[in-house]
């Protein structure tokens, strides 16, 4: 048999065994995998919330070309945000639901978006967070963002992180202790808060604070394992850039 024909036959056999599954097969696989999880991923059925506060200068350092992003406006060196609300995530004690099915279209009204822009300065982020996480809360967009705003606004940011103009090096446990000291009325404890870092110089990425479904602080689950989120001895905290 000519070598060219043999090669063609081999290619056909490889293709036959590597062809992507049909849509029906993919749907069946998805359902079968889904059944392996004891949870049903129904809206409102979760264990606790994680309030995720992103350190905006770290985000903006990785998005230098997003000139239309008000969070990272490069004009005159302005990046005026420090901690912003990234989202409020329904969590299981281990694992989490996302993109839950609802009996209504997960549309975020413009008035709701406008009411969140001061602490969550991205329309795209607001819409994305509701579709991915808010749909699992059991709340409509108005209620979900009302709760998100209430929890975020009652957390007091330690003074050194309000608008730092110089870079800092901070140990994760130091940042945690500073948040606890700044929020004595909330009776915050180390097991209720976690810090995420990563990238060049182990940059501060997020502070995560756990609450119950009513928005009251509670211990975190396994999702907020501190060693996994940030096991660095010290983190680099980029400064906020303010126009003069």
Secondary structure, 3 states (H helix, E strand, C coil): CCHHHHHHHHHHHHHHHHCCCCHHHHHHHHHHHHHCCCCCCCCCCCCEEEEEEEEHHHHHHCCCCCCCCHHHCCHHHCECCCEEEEEEEEECCCCCCCCCCCCCCCCCCHHHHHCCCCCCCCHHHHHHHHHHCHHHCCCCHHHHHHHHHHHHHHCCCCHHHCCCCCCEEECHHHHHHHHHHHCHHHCCCHHHEEEEEECCCCEEEEEEEEECCCCCECCCCHHHCHHHHCCCCCEEECCCECCC
